[in-house]
Amino acid sequence: MEKMRAMVLSECAKIETNPLKLTQIDRHEIKRSNEILLKIEACGVCHSQLHGIEGDWKDIGIPPALPTVPGHEIVGKVIQIGDKVTKFKIGDRAGITPLLEACKECQYCREGKEHLCESSVITGESFKGGYAEYITVMEDFATKVPENMKPEYAAPLFCAGITGYKAVAAAEPKQGKKIGIYGIGGVGHMAIQFARVEKCKVIAFSRSQKHLDVAKRLGATDAMVFSENQQEFLKTLKEKHGMLDAAIVFAPADIVTDTAIKSVKKGGLIVIATVGENPAFMAFEEKTIRGTVIGSTKDMEQVIKICADENIEVISETHPLEKANEILKKLKDSEIEARAVLIP
């Protein structure tokens, strides 16, 4: 059995303790006729992986089993295909989202919402994760990546990109609509651009000046420092911009979600793209609160197309695979401008 390098998590622990260990494990092999084998070129580092590694999300069953290889936004070269594969040929570039596979038979799958499938398999929650050199995937759950897209550009599209795109779509964008985006990291910086494509006015909120500078550069109408002094924050926002038509929450803090709900006008829309407590909600204000998570394979194809057509910018920095612990620590400390990408 051929081996490959992978960063393996055997036990959930604080990232400061370097819980990911560089290990030689069996290289994945094609086992089904509709699978492709990718040599991974790049894997984005997502904040939700940090929660999984540190054990913050054990109560929602993440990670489902240990040991595991994290990493769920992957781009690589097809180096082998199963004998029934028609979508890819050897040498193609392909990407994988957090949705590694789904049953294809349930109501969700039949409706084209396979990312909601109850028996879906999530990339990076088994030995099939992107912090490694190779991965196999069924052809239907991989998306073609244009040859001219650099791997470090394309990899973040497969989680940050699709999450940002889908959250903006859930906010029902239209020209002139005032959308607040809370949390401007890997996902938020892409969401700003997708909202701008729809000609929305975007107001970005973050605790970090570095992230606010990014937001302004990418076309946000305004970028404001988020403050936990909710009354003060809402007062400033109202004076500058009035109430928002919609808000999208990427920052995983309950105070942010609560503030976002209060910043939206009556009858407005709040899209929550993170995990947290149920926020307080006043029914008489007729607001809609909506959850969102990644997207379908069709959504992913759309993301690739928009990014190519609209020249969407992906701010990424590359690091070698074995630096995964250090990079996750930097992410924890808000020291990554937008997206870090690991190169095996």
C-alpha positions in Angstrom: 0.0 0.0 0.0 1.4 3.4 -1.0 1.7 6.0 1.8 1.0 9.7 1.9 1.7 12.6 4.3 -1.3 13.9 6.3 -1.8 16.0 9.3 -3.8 13.7 11.6 -5.9 14.7 14.7 -6.0 11.9 17.2 -7.6 13.8 20.1 -9.4 17.2 20.2 -7.2 19.7 22.0 -6.3 23.4 22.0 -4.4 24.4 18.9 -1.6 25.8 21.0 -0.7 22.2 22.0 -0.1 21.2 18.3 -2.7 18.5 18.2 -2.2 17.8 14.5 0.7 15.4 13.9 2.4 14.9 10.5 1.9 11.2 9.9 2.4 8.7 7.0 -1.0 7.1 6.3 -2.2 4.8 3.6 -2.8 6.7 0.4 -6.4 6.7 -0.7 -7.2 4.5 -3.7 -10.1 4.4 -6.1 -12.6 1.8 -4.7 -15.6 2.5 -6.8 -16.0 2.8 -10.6 -17.3 6.4 -10.4 -14.5 7.8 -8.3 -11.6 10.0 -9.2 -8.2 10.3 -7.3 -6.9 13.8 -6.8 -3.3 14.8 -6.0 -4.1 17.7 -3.7 -2.5 21.0 -4.8 -4.1 23.3 -2.1 -6.4 23.1 0.9 -8.0 26.2 2.5 -7.9 26.6 6.3 -11.4 27.2 7.6 -12.4 28.6 11.0 -14.9 25.8 11.5 -12.0 23.3 11.3 -10.5 25.1 14.3 -13.7 24.6 16.3 -13.7 20.9 15.3 -10.0 20.4 16.3 -10.4 22.1 19.6 -13.6 20.2 20.5 -15.9 23.2 20.6 -18.5 21.4 18.5 -18.5 18.0 20.1 -22.1 18.6 21.2 -23.2 18.7 17.6 -21.2 15.6 16.7 -18.1 17.2 15.2 -15.8 15.5 14.6 -17.9 12.4 14.4 -14.9 10.0 14.9 -11.2 10.2 15.7 -8.5 9.9 14.4 -9.3 12.2 11.5 -7.6 14.3 8.8 -9.2 17.8 8.7 -9.5 20.1 5.7 -12.5 20.6 3.5 -11.8 23.1 0.7 -9.7 21.3 -1.7 -8.3 21.7 -5.2 -6.1 19.1 -7.0 -5.2 17.4 -10.2 -7.0 14.3 -11.4 -4.3 11.6 -11.6 -6.6 8.5 -11.9 -10.2 7.8 -12.8 -12.6 4.9 -12.2 -13.7 3.0 -15.3 -17.2 4.6 -15.3 -16.1 8.2 -14.9 -17.2 10.6 -17.7 -17.1 14.0 -16.1 -13.3 14.2 -15.7 -10.2 13.0 -17.5 -6.7 12.6 -16.2 -4.9 16.0 -15.9 -8.1 18.0 -15.2 -8.2 20.2 -12.2 -11.1 19.6 -9.7 -12.3 20.8 -6.4 -14.2 19.4 -3.4 -16.5 21.2 -1.0 -17.2 20.1 2.6 -19.9 17.8 1.0 -17.9 14.7 0.1 -20.9 12.7 -0.9 -24.7 12.3 -0.4 -27.2 9.5 -0.9 -28.7 10.9 -4.2 -32.0 9.2 -3.3 -33.6 11.2 -0.5 -36.0 14.2 -1.0 -33.2 16.7 -0.4 -30.9 15.1 -3.0 -33.8 14.8 -5.5 -34.6 18.5 -5.1 -30.9 19.5 -5.8 -30.3 20.3 -2.1 -27.9 17.4 -1.6 -25.9 19.4 1.0 -28.9 18.9 3.4 -28.9 15.1 2.9 -29.2 13.3 6.3 -26.6 10.7 5.3 -24.1 13.0 3.7 -20.4 12.4 4.3 -18.4 15.6 5.2 -14.9 16.1 3.9 -12.3 16.4 6.6 -14.3 14.5 9.3 -12.8 11.1 8.4 -9.5 10.1 7.0 -10.7 11.9 3.8 -9.6 15.4 4.5 -7.5 18.0 2.7 -4.6 18.3 5.1 -3.0 15.5 3.1 -1.5 14.7 -0.3 -4.3 12.7 -2.0 -8.0 12.2 -1.8 -10.7 10.3 -3.7 -14.2 11.5 -4.4 -17.2 10.4 -6.5 -17.2 12.4 -9.8 -20.6 13.9 -9.1 -19.4 15.6 -6.0 -16.3 17.2 -7.5 -16.4 20.4 -9.6 -14.3 21.3 -12.6 -11.8 24.1 -12.0 -10.5 26.1 -15.0 -6.9 25.4 -15.8 -6.0 29.1 -15.5 -7.3 29.4 -11.9 -4.4 29.1 -9.5 -4.9 26.4 -6.8 -4.4 28.9 -3.9 -7.2 31.1 -5.5 -9.5 28.2 -6.2 -9.3 26.2 -3.0 -11.0 28.8 -0.8 -13.9 29.0 -3.2 -14.9 25.5 -2.2 -16.0 26.5 1.3 -15.5 30.2 1.9 -16.7 31.0 -1.6 -19.7 28.8 -1.7 -20.7 29.8 1.9 -20.4 33.5 1.1 -22.3 33.1 -2.2 -25.2 31.1 -0.7 -25.5 33.5 2.3 -25.8 36.5 0.0 -28.4 34.6 -2.1 -30.3 33.9 1.1 -30.4 37.6 1.9 -32.4 38.1 -1.3 -30.1 40.7 -2.8 -31.2 43.4 -5.2 -29.9 46.7 -6.4 -29.6 49.3 -3.7 -30.5 46.9 -0.9 -28.5 47.7 2.3 -26.9 44.5 3.6 -24.7 44.4 6.8 -22.0 41.7 6.8 -20.8 40.8 10.3 -17.4 39.1 10.3 -15.0 39.8 7.5 -12.6 36.9 7.3 -12.2 34.2 4.7 -16.0 34.0 4.0 -16.9 37.6 4.7 -14.5 39.1 2.2 -16.0 36.9 -0.5 -19.6 37.7 0.5 -18.9 41.5 0.2 -17.9 40.9 -3.4 -20.9 38.6 -4.2 -23.2 41.3 -2.8 -21.5 44.0 -4.9 -22.0 41.9 -8.0 -25.8 42.1 -7.2 -25.3 46.0 -6.8 -26.2 45.9 -3.1 -24.9 48.5 -0.6 -22.6 46.6 1.8 -21.8 47.7 5.3 -19.1 45.6 6.9 -18.5 45.0 10.6 -15.5 43.5 12.3 -13.5 43.9 15.5 -10.2 44.0 13.5 -9.1 47.1 11.6 -7.1 44.9 9.2 -10.4 43.2 8.1 -12.2 46.5 7.9 -9.5 47.8 5.5 -9.9 44.7 3.4 -13.7 45.3 3.3 -13.3 48.9 2.1 -10.8 47.9 -0.6 -13.3 45.2 -1.9 -16.1 47.7 -2.3 -18.0 47.9 1.0 -19.9 51.3 1.2 -18.7 51.5 4.8 -16.7 49.4 7.3 -17.4 49.9 11.0 -15.7 48.5 14.1 -18.0 46.1 15.9 -18.5 46.9 19.6 -20.0 44.7 22.3 -21.6 47.9 23.7 -24.7 47.1 21.8 -26.6 50.4 22.5 -23.7 52.5 21.5 -23.0 50.4 18.4 -26.7 50.5 17.2 -26.9 54.2 17.8 -23.8 54.9 15.7 -25.1 52.6 12.9 -28.5 54.3 12.8 -27.0 57.8 12.7 -24.7 56.8 9.8 -26.9 54.5 7.8 -30.3 54.0 9.3 -31.6 50.4 9.8 -30.3 47.7 7.6 -32.5 45.8 5.1 -30.7 42.6 5.8 -27.8 41.2 7.8 -25.5 38.2 7.3 -23.7 36.8 10.3 -20.4 35.0 9.8 -18.8 35.8 13.2 -19.3 32.9 15.6 -20.3 34.9 18.7 -23.9 35.1 20.1 -23.5 38.9 20.9 -22.9 39.5 17.2 -26.0 37.5 16.1 -28.1 39.4 18.7 -26.8 42.7 17.5 -27.3 41.8 13.8 -31.0 41.0 14.5 -31.4 44.3 16.2 -29.7 46.2 13.4 -32.2 45.1 10.8 -35.5 47.0 10.1 -38.9 45.5 10.8 -39.8 43.0 8.1 -36.1 42.6 7.3 -34.0 39.5 6.9 -31.2 38.0 9.0 -29.1 35.2 7.5 -27.1 33.2 10.1 -24.2 31.2 8.7 -22.6 30.2 12.0 -23.2 28.0 15.1 -24.5 29.6 18.3 -27.3 29.9 20.9 -30.8 30.8 19.8 -31.0 34.6 19.7 -33.7 36.7 21.2 -36.4 37.4 18.6 -39.3 39.8 18.7 -42.1 38.2 16.6 -44.0 41.5 16.2 -41.3 43.0 14.2 -42.0 40.5 11.4 -38.3 39.8 10.8 -37.2 36.6 9.1 -34.2 34.6 10.5 -32.8 32.1 8.1 -30.0 29.6 8.4 -27.6 28.8 5.6 -24.9 26.2 5.0 -22.5 25.6 2.1 -24.5 24.8 -1.0 -25.2 22.2 -3.7 -23.0 21.0 -6.5 -24.9 23.4 -8.9 -24.2 26.3 -6.5 -20.5 25.4 -6.6 -20.4 25.5 -10.4 -22.1 29.0 -10.2 -19.4 30.2 -7.8 -16.6 29.1 -10.1 -18.4 30.9 -13.1 -19.0 34.2 -11.2 -15.4 34.3 -9.9 -14.0 33.8 -13.4 -16.5 36.2 -15.0 -16.5 39.0 -12.4 -12.8 38.8 -11.5 -13.7 38.2 -7.8 -10.6 38.6 -5.6 -9.6 35.9 -3.2 -7.1 37.1 -0.6 -5.0 34.1 0.4 -1.6 33.3 1.8 0.1 30.0 1.3 1.9 27.8 3.8 3.4 24.3 3.8 1.1 21.5 5.0 3.2 20.7 8.0 2.6 24.2 9.4 -1.1 23.5 9.9 -1.0 23.9 13.7 0.8 27.3 13.5 -1.6 28.6 10.8 -4.7 27.6 12.8 -3.2 29.4 15.8 -2.8 32.5 13.7 -6.4 32.1 12.5 -7.5 31.8 16.1 -5.7 35.1 16.9 -7.2 36.9 13.9 -3.8 37.2 12.3 -4.8 35.9 8.9 -6.0 38.7 6.6 -8.6 36.5 4.9 -7.7 32.9 3.9 -4.7 30.8 4.6 -4.1 27.9 2.2 -2.0 24.8 2.9 0.2 23.4 0.1 1.2 19.7 0.5 
